[in-house]
Amino acid sequence: MPDNPRKKNILGKPGPGGKRPNNQVWIFVSLIIVFFAVSYFTSQSTGIAITPSRFEDMVKSNDVARVVFINGQNTVEVTLKQEALQNAKYKTELDGNSVFGFNSGPHYTIQKQFFSAEDFRTYYDNFVDTNKIPKQQQVRIEFDDRTTIMDFLSTWGFLILIVLFFWLMMRRMTGNAGPGGQIFNIGKSRAALFDAENKVKITFDNVAGLDEAKEEVKEIVDFLKNPSKFTKLGGKIPKGALLVGPPGTGKTLLAKAVAGEAAVPFFSLSGSDFVEMFVGVGAARVRDLFKQAKEKAPCIVFIDEIDAIGRSRGKGQMPGSNDERENTLNSLLVEMDGFATDSGVIILAATNRPDVLDNALLRPGRFDRQIGIDKPDIVGREAIFKVHLGPIKLAKDIDPKKLSAQTPGFAGAEIANVCNEAALIAARKDKKAVDMEDFQDAIDRVIGGLEKKSKIISPEEKKIVAYHEAGHAVAGWFLEHADPLVKVSIVPRGVAALGYAQYLPKEQFLYQTEQLIDEMCMTLGGRAAEEIIFNKISTGALSDLERVTKVAYSIVTVYGMNEKVGHISFYDSKQNEYGFSKPYSEDTAKTIDEEVKKIVDKAYKRTIDLLTDKKSELEVLAKELLAKEILFQSDLEGLIGPRPFEKQTTYEAFTNNNGKAQEEEEEEEEEAIEKAKTDKVVEEAPIVEDNVAPEASAEDPKTE
């Protein structure tokens, strides 16, 4: 099989997708091995150690041919005569200790430390005089300034290894960054360029549920493709657009679609790519980014998570300090709309924290448009489900409309996660297709966490959980302005959740006081049910009480809905006007606490009265929960009857009208075809597609 062409090029060097061989490390390891090998062999070449008395016997026997005193090492090297080497006492010894030496011939070394050549000369002369060695047996002493490899390595080897190590590290740092290396290109932009050769495959067809946002960015792409359409009327190309929305709503996906649709170069990078520990690097990267963009103009630059460098200046800064992030932001402001700004570069940016951005960054001329991308409504969720269900092998009972109704508050990323989890669950069960049961399990997995099959709950605790969740369900069912539940479960999930109730709130932006109070009563239904049935309360209402407390304080301090405190709001949208001090006195704080407690107590008493009156329905629902563990809205209607209100629930309005809307779509299609036949203009007849007639929306159930 041929090699991957991305792994090697024609010259055999690694290509863009190949892994570069780490030759420098192997070179360094090899040098270390050579260093220790040389050390070993040179240590072996020092000769056979002998005592001074043995040396004296050799001189007396007239066996010594040469004596060399090595300066620097202060050692004495003794070489025997050739005829002495044939002597048995020497031959056996030398043969048994044959070594590879760097010095010529086998030799001995006197095992005594001499401090200098004069010290050895004195020792030898005393020995000769004392033993009256004849002149012909005396050996001439030679002096040698020999330097061995070991001497050199012991002196300079370690320094050489240190220098070589740092040289290899520098090569490693600079080797993968092109000419100049990373350490010299630290001020260069890290933006990824997408153009005709390196094109993104995501298009606007992959983006669902963001119709208004798509129209805004489509106009920017259209402006780049066909500028004369706008300029002939005097319009100018926008300088920039800021995508604002919660996490997971599709801001980056929309930018990818722009990159896939635009016929111009597209630069993509993150706000954190400008941040560096070195001073001035962020500003240098901004300048280099816009320099590259101007060379490719017209083009689009996308900065994801721009709040990393776009935070308001002056916050949290020590007096007299130099904030590197502010320097980067100042450079970005100048490049976006400064004195020498050129046209042709459009800035797209995304953030989920628009409240922390600097005002100078948000003004027209820099970001001319702020495109809000909120969590999709019930219709948008259906469209997103259709996109993500495309590559999944589905069973016949899958209805995107019902799935969207059962996932209130889900963002696009969470919907994609639900579809993927459902496919994984079906595969785990060895199914041939993903059915509705798998999607139910996936939704529960995303909302409540992993099902805790190993968590053993006592019958008493399970009964408390059942009545607690039944209290929520009954209270929401008989309160007009509350959101009736879509699903209630007492299956333990996640870390601490013993049960949960799922609701489908109506798509609205304004809430009246009655709606907030009804929501509080429904939230307190679990605690009230425990008190009515068991005359005791448990810790299971922790999250409920937290939510109720926040709503009550919002009624008093944010929305100005309390008569005693008045039409006053202490909410600060920018969170910097009052600092850390409260904008009210201690007396007002005491009044606020008292009014909040009155509101919560009143809501709790109302909930107690409601559930006491509906105690029989509470009992029926709790017993059914203990038996089935999971109940849906249709089960509630069969157990305790329909809601005593004429208005349909959001879930009913969206799911029950599906068949009616489908029939009307088919009738309109047939009428269009008949009209085309009558006019004998079949080729120009308006073909009505499946999505021509809008489905019933959550806001208006009668919309067709």
C-alpha positions as CSV (number, residue, x, y, z in Angstrom):
1,M,0.0,0.0,0.0
2,P,1.5,3.4,-0.9
3,D,2.4,5.9,1.8
4,N,0.0,8.6,2.7
5,P,0.8,11.6,0.4
6,R,0.3,13.9,3.4
7,K,2.9,12.1,5.4
8,K,5.9,12.6,3.0
9,N,6.6,14.8,0.1
10,I,8.7,14.1,-3.1
11,L,11.9,14.6,-1.2
12,G,10.9,12.1,1.5
13,K,10.5,14.8,4.0
14,P,7.4,14.9,6.3
15,G,4.4,16.6,4.7
16,P,1.7,18.8,6.3
17,G,0.1,15.9,8.0
18,G,3.2,13.9,8.8
19,K,5.1,13.8,12.1
20,R,8.5,15.3,12.1
21,P,11.2,12.9,13.4
22,N,12.8,14.0,16.6
23,N,16.4,13.5,15.4
24,Q,17.9,16.0,17.9
25,V,16.9,13.9,20.9
26,W,18.6,10.8,19.4
27,I,21.7,12.8,18.7
28,F,21.9,14.0,22.2
29,V,21.3,10.5,23.6
30,S,24.1,9.1,21.3
31,L,26.5,11.7,22.5
32,I,25.8,10.8,26.2
33,I,26.5,7.1,25.3
34,V,29.8,8.0,23.6
35,F,30.8,10.1,26.6
36,F,30.3,7.2,29.0
37,A,31.9,4.7,26.7
38,V,35.1,6.9,26.3
39,S,35.1,7.3,30.1
40,Y,35.0,3.6,30.6
41,F,37.7,2.6,28.1
42,T,40.1,5.4,29.2
43,S,39.6,4.3,32.8
44,Q,40.6,0.7,31.7
45,S,43.7,2.0,29.8
46,T,45.5,3.3,32.9
47,G,47.3,-0.1,33.3
48,I,47.7,-2.7,36.0
49,A,48.1,-1.1,39.4
50,I,51.2,-2.2,41.4
51,T,52.6,-1.2,44.8
52,P,55.9,0.7,45.1
53,S,57.6,-2.5,46.5
54,R,56.6,-4.4,43.4
55,F,58.1,-1.6,41.2
56,E,61.3,-1.8,43.2
57,D,61.4,-5.6,42.6
58,M,61.0,-5.0,38.9
59,V,64.0,-2.5,38.9
60,K,66.1,-4.9,40.9
61,S,65.3,-7.7,38.4
62,N,66.3,-5.4,35.6
63,D,62.9,-5.9,33.9
64,V,61.9,-2.2,33.5
65,A,62.4,-0.7,30.1
66,R,60.8,2.7,30.6
67,V,59.4,4.9,33.4
68,V,57.2,7.8,32.5
69,F,56.0,10.4,34.9
70,I,52.7,11.9,33.5
71,N,52.4,15.6,34.5
72,G,49.0,16.8,35.4
73,Q,47.8,13.3,36.4
74,N,50.8,12.8,38.8
75,T,50.9,9.1,37.9
76,V,53.8,6.9,37.0
77,E,53.6,4.5,34.0
78,V,56.0,1.5,34.0
79,T,56.7,-0.4,30.8
80,L,58.6,-3.7,30.9
81,K,61.3,-5.0,28.5
82,Q,60.2,-7.4,25.7
83,E,62.2,-10.3,27.2
84,A,60.6,-9.7,30.6
85,L,57.2,-10.0,29.0
86,Q,57.9,-13.7,28.2
87,N,58.5,-14.3,31.9
88,A,55.7,-16.5,33.3
89,K,54.9,-14.3,36.3
90,Y,54.3,-11.3,34.0
91,K,52.8,-13.1,31.0
92,T,50.0,-14.7,33.0
93,E,49.2,-11.4,34.7
94,L,49.1,-9.4,31.5
95,D,47.2,-12.0,29.5
96,G,44.5,-12.2,32.2
97,N,44.1,-8.4,32.2
98,S,44.4,-7.6,28.5
99,V,42.6,-4.4,27.8
100,F,42.1,-1.9,25.0
101,G,44.2,1.0,25.8
102,F,44.9,4.3,24.1
103,N,48.6,4.1,25.1
104,S,51.1,1.9,23.3
105,G,51.9,-1.5,24.8
106,P,50.8,-3.2,28.1
107,H,52.1,-1.3,31.2
108,Y,51.8,-0.9,34.9
109,T,50.9,2.0,37.1
110,I,52.4,2.6,40.5
111,Q,49.7,2.7,43.1
112,K,51.1,5.6,45.0
113,Q,50.2,9.3,44.8
114,F,53.2,11.5,43.9
115,F,52.5,15.2,44.3
116,S,55.0,16.3,41.6
117,A,57.8,15.1,39.3
118,E,60.4,16.2,42.0
119,D,58.6,14.1,44.6
120,F,58.9,11.0,42.4
121,R,62.5,11.8,41.5
122,T,63.4,12.0,45.2
123,Y,61.7,8.7,45.9
124,Y,63.5,6.9,43.0
125,D,67.0,8.3,43.9
126,N,66.6,7.3,47.5
127,F,65.6,3.8,46.4
128,V,68.6,3.5,44.0
129,D,71.1,4.8,46.6
130,T,69.7,2.7,49.4
131,N,69.7,-0.5,47.5
132,K,72.9,0.3,45.6
133,I,71.4,-0.4,42.2
134,P,74.1,-0.7,39.5
135,K,74.2,2.0,36.9
136,Q,73.3,-0.4,34.1
137,Q,70.1,-1.4,35.9
138,Q,68.9,2.1,36.6
139,V,66.1,3.4,34.4
140,R,66.0,6.9,33.0
141,I,62.9,8.7,34.1
142,E,60.9,10.5,31.3
143,F,58.4,13.2,31.9
144,D,55.3,13.6,29.7
145,D,52.6,16.3,29.6
146,R,50.1,13.9,28.0
147,T,46.4,14.8,28.0
148,T,44.0,11.9,27.5
149,I,40.5,12.1,26.2
150,M,39.2,11.5,29.7
151,D,41.2,14.5,31.0
152,F,39.6,16.6,28.3
153,L,36.1,15.4,28.9
154,S,36.4,15.7,32.6
155,T,37.4,19.3,32.2
156,W,35.3,20.5,29.3
157,G,32.8,17.6,28.6
158,F,30.0,18.7,31.0
159,L,30.2,22.3,29.7
160,I,30.0,21.1,26.1
161,L,27.0,18.9,26.9
162,I,25.2,21.8,28.5
163,V,25.8,24.1,25.5
164,L,24.8,21.3,23.1
165,F,21.6,20.7,25.1
166,F,20.5,24.4,24.9
167,W,21.5,24.5,21.2
168,L,19.2,21.5,20.5
169,M,16.4,23.1,22.5
170,M,16.7,26.3,20.5
171,R,16.7,24.3,17.3
172,R,13.6,22.5,18.5
173,M,11.9,25.8,19.3
174,T,12.8,27.4,16.0
175,G,12.6,24.4,13.7
176,N,8.7,24.2,13.3
177,A,8.0,27.9,12.8
178,G,9.5,28.5,9.4
179,P,12.2,31.2,8.8
180,G,13.1,32.9,12.0
181,G,11.6,30.3,14.3
182,Q,8.9,30.6,16.9
183,I,11.0,32.6,19.3
184,F,11.6,35.2,16.6
185,N,8.0,35.0,15.3
186,I,6.4,35.4,18.7
187,G,4.8,38.7,17.6
188,K,3.3,37.1,14.4
189,S,-0.5,36.4,14.2
190,R,-1.7,32.9,14.8
191,A,-4.8,33.3,12.7
192,A,-5.9,30.3,10.5
193,L,-6.6,31.3,6.9
194,F,-9.4,29.7,4.9
195,D,-9.5,30.5,1.2
196,A,-10.3,28.8,-2.1
197,E,-7.7,26.1,-1.5
198,N,-8.5,25.5,2.2
199,K,-12.3,25.9,2.3
200,V,-14.7,25.3,5.2
201,K,-17.4,22.7,4.3
202,I,-20.1,24.1,6.6
203,T,-22.7,26.3,4.9
204,F,-25.9,28.1,5.9
205,D,-27.8,24.9,5.3
206,N,-26.1,23.4,8.3
207,V,-27.4,26.3,10.5
208,A,-31.0,25.9,11.7
209,G,-33.1,27.9,14.2
210,L,-31.2,31.1,13.6
211,D,-33.2,32.6,10.8
212,E,-32.8,36.3,11.8
213,A,-29.1,36.0,12.6
214,K,-28.5,34.2,9.3
215,E,-30.2,37.0,7.4
216,E,-27.8,39.5,9.0
217,V,-24.6,37.7,8.2
218,K,-25.9,36.6,4.7
219,E,-26.1,40.3,3.9
220,I,-22.4,40.7,4.8
221,V,-21.5,37.8,2.6
222,D,-23.7,39.2,-0.2
223,F,-22.0,42.6,0.2
224,L,-18.6,41.1,-0.4
225,K,-19.8,39.0,-3.4
226,N,-21.9,41.8,-5.0
227,P,-20.9,45.2,-3.5
228,S,-22.4,47.2,-6.4
229,K,-25.9,46.1,-5.3
230,F,-25.4,48.3,-2.1
231,T,-22.9,50.9,-3.1
232,K,-25.0,52.2,-6.0
233,L,-27.6,53.4,-3.4
234,G,-24.8,55.1,-1.3
235,G,-24.5,52.3,1.3
236,K,-21.2,51.4,2.8
237,I,-19.9,48.0,3.8
238,P,-20.3,47.4,7.6
239,K,-17.0,47.4,9.6
240,G,-17.9,44.6,11.9
241,A,-20.6,42.4,13.5
242,L,-20.7,41.1,17.0
243,L,-22.4,37.8,17.6
244,V,-23.9,37.8,21.2
245,G,-25.6,34.9,22.9
246,P,-25.5,32.2,25.6
247,P,-23.0,29.3,25.2
248,G,-24.0,26.6,22.8
249,T,-26.4,28.7,20.7
250,G,-24.4,28.5,17.5
251,K,-22.2,31.7,17.3
252,T,-19.1,29.9,16.2
253,L,-21.1,27.6,13.9
254,L,-22.6,30.7,12.2
255,A,-19.1,32.1,11.7
256,K,-18.0,28.7,10.2
257,A,-21.0,29.0,7.8
258,V,-19.9,32.5,6.8
259,A,-16.4,31.1,6.1
260,G,-18.0,28.3,4.0
261,E,-20.3,30.7,2.0
262,A,-18.0,33.7,1.5
263,A,-16.0,33.8,-1.6
264,V,-13.2,35.8,0.1
265,P,-10.4,34.9,2.5
266,F,-11.5,34.2,6.0
267,F,-9.1,34.6,9.0
268,S,-10.1,32.7,12.2
269,L,-8.6,32.9,15.7
270,S,-9.5,33.2,19.4
271,G,-9.2,36.1,21.6
272,S,-6.8,34.2,23.8
273,D,-4.4,33.9,20.9
274,F,-3.4,37.5,21.5
275,V,-2.5,36.9,25.1
276,E,1.1,36.2,25.9
277,M,3.4,36.5,29.0
278,F,5.7,38.8,27.1
279,V,5.0,42.6,27.1
280,G,3.9,44.0,23.8
281,V,3.2,40.7,22.1
282,G,-0.6,41.0,22.0
283,A,-0.4,44.4,20.3
284,A,2.2,43.1,17.8
285,R,0.0,40.2,16.9
286,V,-3.0,42.5,16.3
287,R,-1.0,44.6,14.0
288,D,0.4,41.6,12.1
289,L,-3.2,40.1,11.8
290,F,-4.5,43.3,10.2
291,K,-1.5,43.6,8.0
292,Q,-2.1,40.1,6.6
293,A,-5.9,40.9,6.3
294,K,-5.3,44.1,4.3
295,E,-3.0,42.2,1.9
296,K,-5.9,39.8,1.3
297,A,-8.7,42.4,1.3
298,P,-11.6,42.1,0.8
299,C,-11.7,39.5,3.6
300,I,-13.3,38.6,6.9
301,V,-11.6,38.3,10.3
302,F,-13.4,36.2,12.9
303,I,-12.3,36.6,16.6
304,D,-13.9,34.0,18.9
305,E,-14.3,34.8,22.6
306,I,-13.3,38.4,22.1
307,D,-14.0,39.2,25.8
308,A,-10.5,37.7,26.5
309,I,-9.0,41.0,25.2
310,G,-12.0,43.3,24.9
311,R,-12.9,43.8,28.6
312,S,-13.5,47.3,29.8
313,R,-10.3,49.3,30.5
314,G,-9.4,50.4,34.0
315,K,-11.2,47.7,35.9
316,G,-9.1,45.8,38.5
317,Q,-5.9,47.7,37.5
318,M,-3.4,48.7,40.1
319,P,-2.4,52.4,40.0
320,G,0.7,53.0,37.9
321,S,0.7,49.4,36.5
322,N,1.0,48.6,32.8
323,D,-1.8,46.3,31.7
324,E,-0.8,44.2,28.7
325,R,-4.4,43.4,27.9
326,E,-5.3,47.1,27.6
327,N,-2.4,47.6,25.2
328,T,-3.7,44.8,23.1
329,L,-7.3,46.3,23.2
330,N,-6.0,49.7,22.3
331,S,-4.2,48.3,19.3
332,L,-7.3,46.4,18.2
333,L,-9.4,49.6,18.5
334,V,-7.0,51.6,16.3
335,E,-6.8,48.8,13.7
336,M,-10.6,48.5,13.5
337,D,-11.3,52.2,13.1
338,G,-8.3,54.4,13.5
339,F,-6.6,57.2,11.6
340,A,-5.1,55.0,8.8
341,T,-7.9,52.4,8.6
342,D,-8.4,50.9,5.1
343,S,-11.7,49.4,3.9
344,G,-12.3,45.9,2.8
345,V,-11.7,44.1,6.2
346,I,-14.8,43.0,8.0
347,I,-14.6,41.9,11.6
348,L,-16.8,39.2,13.0
349,A,-16.6,38.5,16.7
350,A,-18.4,36.2,19.2
351,T,-18.9,36.5,22.9
352,N,-21.3,35.3,25.6
353,R,-20.2,38.2,27.9
354,P,-21.2,41.4,26.1
355,D,-21.7,43.2,29.5
356,V,-17.9,43.2,30.2
357,L,-16.8,44.6,26.8
358,D,-15.4,48.1,26.5
359,N,-17.8,50.7,25.2
360,A,-15.3,51.9,22.6
361,L,-15.3,48.4,21.1
362,L,-19.1,48.4,20.8
363,R,-19.6,51.7,19.1
364,P,-20.7,52.0,15.4
365,G,-17.7,52.2,13.1
366,R,-16.1,49.2,14.9
367,F,-19.0,46.8,15.5
368,D,-21.8,48.3,13.5
369,R,-24.1,45.4,14.3
370,Q,-24.8,43.4,17.4
371,I,-26.5,40.2,16.3
372,G,-28.3,38.5,19.2
373,I,-28.4,34.7,19.1
374,D,-30.7,33.4,21.8
375,K,-31.7,29.9,22.7
376,P,-34.1,28.6,20.1
377,D,-37.8,28.6,20.6
378,I,-39.9,25.5,20.2
379,V,-40.1,26.0,16.4
380,G,-36.3,26.6,16.2
381,R,-35.6,23.5,18.2
382,E,-37.6,21.4,15.7
383,A,-35.5,22.8,12.8
384,I,-32.3,22.0,14.7
385,F,-33.5,18.5,15.4
386,K,-34.1,17.9,11.7
387,V,-30.5,18.9,10.9
388,H,-29.0,16.7,13.6
389,L,-31.3,13.7,12.9
390,G,-30.2,13.6,9.2
391,P,-27.2,11.3,9.6
392,I,-28.9,9.1,12.2
393,K,-30.7,5.9,11.3
394,L,-34.1,6.5,12.8
395,A,-37.1,4.4,13.6
396,K,-40.6,5.3,12.2
397,D,-41.9,6.7,15.5
398,I,-39.4,9.6,15.7
399,D,-41.2,13.0,15.5
400,P,-38.9,16.1,15.7
401,K,-41.9,18.1,16.8
402,K,-42.4,16.0,19.9
403,L,-38.7,16.0,20.6
404,S,-38.5,19.8,20.5
405,A,-41.5,20.0,22.8
406,Q,-39.7,17.8,25.4
407,T,-36.5,19.9,25.3
408,P,-37.4,23.4,26.6
409,G,-34.5,25.7,27.1
410,F,-32.1,23.5,25.1
411,A,-29.5,25.3,23.0
412,G,-28.3,23.9,19.7
413,A,-25.2,22.3,21.2
414,E,-27.4,20.5,23.8
415,I,-29.7,19.3,21.0
416,A,-26.8,17.9,19.1
417,N,-25.7,16.2,22.3
418,V,-29.1,14.6,22.8
419,C,-29.1,13.2,19.2
420,N,-25.6,11.8,19.7
421,E,-26.5,10.3,23.1
422,A,-29.6,8.6,21.6
423,A,-27.5,7.0,18.9
424,L,-25.0,5.8,21.5
425,I,-27.7,4.4,23.7
426,A,-29.3,2.5,20.8
427,A,-25.9,1.1,19.8
428,R,-25.3,0.0,23.3
429,K,-28.6,-2.0,23.2
430,D,-27.7,-3.5,19.8
431,K,-30.7,-1.9,18.0
432,K,-30.9,-1.5,14.3
433,A,-32.4,2.0,14.5
434,V,-32.8,4.7,17.1
435,D,-36.3,4.9,18.5
436,M,-38.2,7.3,20.7
437,E,-37.3,5.4,23.9
438,D,-33.6,6.1,23.2
439,F,-34.3,9.8,22.8
440,Q,-36.3,9.8,26.0
441,D,-33.3,8.3,27.8
442,A,-30.9,10.7,26.1
443,I,-33.0,13.7,27.2
444,D,-33.1,12.4,30.8
445,R,-29.3,11.8,30.6
446,V,-28.7,15.4,29.5
447,I,-31.1,17.1,31.9
448,G,-30.7,15.0,35.1
449,G,-27.4,13.2,34.5
450,L,-26.6,9.5,34.4
451,E,-29.2,7.2,35.8
452,K,-28.0,5.8,39.2
453,K,-29.1,2.2,39.0
454,S,-26.8,1.2,41.8
455,K,-28.2,3.9,44.2
456,I,-30.5,2.1,46.6
457,I,-33.2,4.3,48.0
458,S,-35.3,3.1,51.0
459,P,-39.0,2.8,50.4
460,E,-39.6,5.7,52.9
461,E,-37.3,8.0,50.9
462,K,-38.8,6.9,47.6
463,K,-42.3,7.7,48.9
464,I,-41.2,11.2,50.0
465,V,-39.7,11.9,46.6
466,A,-42.9,10.7,44.9
467,Y,-45.1,13.0,46.9
468,H,-42.7,15.8,46.5
469,E,-42.7,15.6,42.7
470,A,-46.5,15.0,42.7
471,G,-46.9,18.2,44.7
472,H,-45.1,20.1,41.9
473,A,-47.2,18.5,39.3
474,V,-50.6,19.1,40.9
475,A,-49.7,22.7,41.8
476,G,-48.7,23.5,38.3
477,W,-51.7,21.7,36.9
478,F,-54.3,23.8,38.8
479,L,-52.5,27.2,38.7
480,E,-53.5,29.2,35.6
481,H,-50.3,31.1,35.1
482,A,-47.9,28.3,36.0
483,D,-46.2,26.1,33.4
484,P,-47.7,22.6,33.6
485,L,-45.1,19.8,33.5
486,V,-44.2,17.8,30.5
487,K,-42.6,15.0,32.4
488,V,-42.0,14.0,36.0
489,S,-39.6,11.3,37.2
490,I,-38.5,9.8,40.5
491,V,-35.6,7.9,39.0
492,P,-32.3,8.9,40.8
493,R,-30.0,10.7,38.4
494,G,-26.7,12.7,38.6
495,V,-24.9,13.4,41.8
496,A,-27.8,14.3,44.2
497,A,-31.0,14.4,42.1
498,L,-33.5,11.9,43.5
499,G,-36.2,13.1,41.0
500,Y,-37.1,15.9,38.7
501,A,-40.0,17.6,36.9
502,Q,-39.6,18.9,33.4
503,Y,-41.7,21.9,32.2
504,L,-42.3,23.6,28.9
505,P,-42.5,27.3,29.5
506,K,-44.4,29.6,27.1
507,E,-42.1,31.7,24.9
508,Q,-42.5,35.2,26.4
509,F,-40.4,38.1,27.4
510,L,-42.6,40.0,29.9
511,Y,-44.0,38.5,33.1
512,Q,-46.8,39.9,35.3
513,T,-46.9,39.7,39.0
514,E,-49.5,36.9,39.0
515,Q,-47.3,34.8,36.8
516,L,-44.3,35.1,39.1
517,I,-46.4,34.3,42.1
518,D,-47.9,31.2,40.4
519,E,-44.4,30.1,39.5
520,M,-43.4,30.4,43.1
521,C,-46.4,28.5,44.3
522,M,-45.7,25.6,41.9
523,T,-42.0,25.6,43.0
524,L,-43.1,25.3,46.6
525,G,-45.5,22.5,45.8
526,G,-43.0,19.8,46.7
527,R,-42.3,21.2,50.2
528,A,-46.1,21.8,50.8
529,A,-47.0,18.2,49.7
530,E,-44.5,16.8,52.2
531,E,-46.0,18.8,55.1
532,I,-49.6,17.9,54.2
533,I,-48.9,14.1,53.8
534,F,-46.2,13.4,56.4
535,N,-46.5,16.5,58.7
536,K,-42.7,16.8,58.3
537,I,-40.4,18.4,55.8
538,S,-37.2,17.2,54.2
539,T,-34.0,18.6,52.7
540,G,-35.2,17.7,49.2
541,A,-36.6,21.2,48.6
542,L,-33.1,22.9,48.6
543,S,-33.1,23.9,44.9
544,D,-36.8,24.9,45.1
545,L,-36.2,27.2,48.0
546,E,-33.2,28.7,46.2
547,R,-35.2,29.5,43.1
548,V,-38.1,30.9,45.2
549,T,-35.8,33.2,47.1
550,K,-34.3,34.6,44.0
551,V,-37.7,35.3,42.4
552,A,-39.0,37.0,45.6
553,Y,-35.9,39.2,45.9
554,S,-36.3,40.1,42.2
555,I,-39.9,41.1,42.7
556,V,-38.9,43.5,45.5
557,T,-35.5,44.9,44.4
558,V,-35.3,44.5,40.7
559,Y,-38.8,44.7,39.1
560,G,-40.3,47.2,41.6
561,M,-43.5,45.1,42.1
562,N,-43.7,45.6,45.9
563,E,-46.0,48.3,47.3
564,K,-44.0,49.1,50.4
565,V,-40.6,49.4,48.7
566,G,-42.1,51.1,45.7
567,H,-41.3,51.4,42.1
568,I,-37.6,51.3,42.7
569,S,-35.0,48.9,41.1
570,F,-31.6,48.3,42.6
571,Y,-30.5,46.3,39.6
572,D,-27.3,47.5,37.9
573,S,-26.9,46.2,34.4
574,K,-23.3,47.2,34.1
575,Q,-22.5,46.1,37.7
576,N,-20.0,49.0,38.2
577,E,-22.1,52.0,39.3
578,Y,-22.2,51.2,43.0
579,G,-19.1,49.1,43.4
580,F,-19.2,46.9,46.5
581,S,-21.5,49.1,48.5
582,K,-25.3,48.6,48.6
583,P,-27.3,51.5,47.0
584,Y,-29.7,51.6,50.0
585,S,-29.6,52.1,53.7
586,E,-29.8,49.5,56.5
587,D,-33.5,50.4,57.1
588,T,-34.3,49.7,53.5
589,A,-32.4,46.4,53.6
590,K,-34.5,45.4,56.6
591,T,-37.7,46.4,54.8
592,I,-36.7,44.4,51.8
593,D,-36.0,41.3,53.9
594,E,-39.4,41.6,55.6
595,E,-41.3,42.0,52.3
596,V,-39.5,39.1,50.7
597,K,-40.5,36.9,53.7
598,K,-44.1,38.1,53.4
599,I,-44.2,37.2,49.7
600,V,-42.8,33.7,50.3
601,D,-45.0,33.0,53.3
602,K,-48.1,34.1,51.4
603,A,-47.2,31.9,48.4
604,Y,-46.5,28.9,50.6
605,K,-49.8,29.3,52.4
606,R,-51.6,29.5,49.1
607,T,-49.9,26.3,48.0
608,I,-50.8,24.5,51.2
609,D,-54.5,25.5,50.7
610,L,-54.4,24.4,47.1
611,L,-52.9,21.0,47.7
612,T,-55.1,20.4,50.8
613,D,-58.1,21.0,48.5
614,K,-56.6,18.7,45.8
615,K,-55.3,16.0,48.3
616,S,-57.1,13.2,46.5
617,E,-55.5,14.1,43.1
618,L,-52.1,14.3,45.0
619,E,-52.6,10.8,46.3
620,V,-53.5,9.4,43.0
621,L,-50.6,11.0,41.2
622,A,-48.0,9.9,43.9
623,K,-49.2,6.3,43.9
624,E,-49.0,6.2,40.1
625,L,-45.5,7.6,40.3
626,L,-44.4,5.0,42.7
627,A,-45.7,2.3,40.4
628,K,-44.4,3.7,37.0
629,E,-41.6,6.1,38.2
630,I,-42.1,8.3,35.1
631,L,-45.2,10.1,34.0
632,F,-46.0,12.4,31.0
633,Q,-48.5,15.2,30.6
634,S,-50.9,12.8,28.9
635,D,-50.8,10.6,31.9
636,L,-51.7,13.5,34.2
637,E,-54.7,14.3,32.1
638,G,-55.9,10.7,32.3
639,L,-55.3,10.5,36.1
640,I,-56.6,13.9,37.4
641,G,-58.5,15.2,34.5
642,P,-57.9,18.1,32.1
643,R,-56.7,21.5,33.3
644,P,-59.7,23.7,34.4
645,F,-58.7,26.4,32.0
646,E,-59.7,27.0,28.4
647,K,-56.3,27.9,27.2
648,Q,-54.2,25.0,25.9
649,T,-50.8,24.2,27.4
650,T,-47.7,25.1,25.3
651,Y,-47.1,21.4,24.8
652,E,-50.6,20.7,23.6
653,A,-50.7,23.7,21.3
654,F,-47.5,22.5,19.6
655,T,-48.1,18.8,19.3
656,N,-51.9,18.5,18.9
657,N,-52.1,20.9,16.0
658,N,-49.5,19.0,14.0
659,G,-52.0,16.9,12.2
660,K,-54.3,19.9,11.4
661,A,-51.4,21.9,10.0
662,Q,-50.3,19.0,7.9
663,E,-53.8,18.5,6.4
664,E,-54.0,22.2,5.5
665,E,-50.6,22.0,3.9
666,E,-51.7,19.1,1.7
667,E,-55.0,20.9,0.8
668,E,-53.0,24.1,-0.2
669,E,-50.7,22.0,-2.4
670,E,-53.6,20.3,-4.2
671,E,-55.3,23.6,-4.8
672,A,-52.0,25.1,-6.3
673,I,-51.7,22.1,-8.7
674,E,-55.3,22.3,-9.8
675,K,-54.9,26.0,-10.4
676,A,-51.8,25.4,-12.5
677,K,-53.7,22.8,-14.6
678,T,-56.5,25.2,-15.1
679,D,-54.2,27.9,-16.3
680,K,-52.3,25.4,-18.5
681,V,-49.1,26.8,-17.1
682,V,-47.9,23.7,-15.3
683,E,-44.2,24.6,-15.6
684,E,-44.8,27.9,-13.8
685,A,-47.2,26.7,-11.2
686,P,-46.1,27.5,-7.6
687,I,-45.0,24.2,-6.1
688,V,-45.9,24.4,-2.4
689,E,-43.1,22.8,-0.3
690,D,-43.5,21.0,3.0
691,N,-42.3,24.1,4.9
692,V,-44.4,26.7,3.2
693,A,-47.2,26.7,5.8
694,P,-45.7,27.5,9.2
695,E,-46.5,25.1,11.9
696,A,-48.5,26.2,15.0
697,S,-46.2,28.2,17.2
698,A,-46.0,28.3,20.9
699,E,-46.9,32.0,21.0
700,D,-50.1,31.6,19.0
701,P,-51.7,28.2,18.8
702,K,-54.0,29.3,16.0
703,T,-51.2,30.3,13.7
704,E,-51.2,28.2,10.6
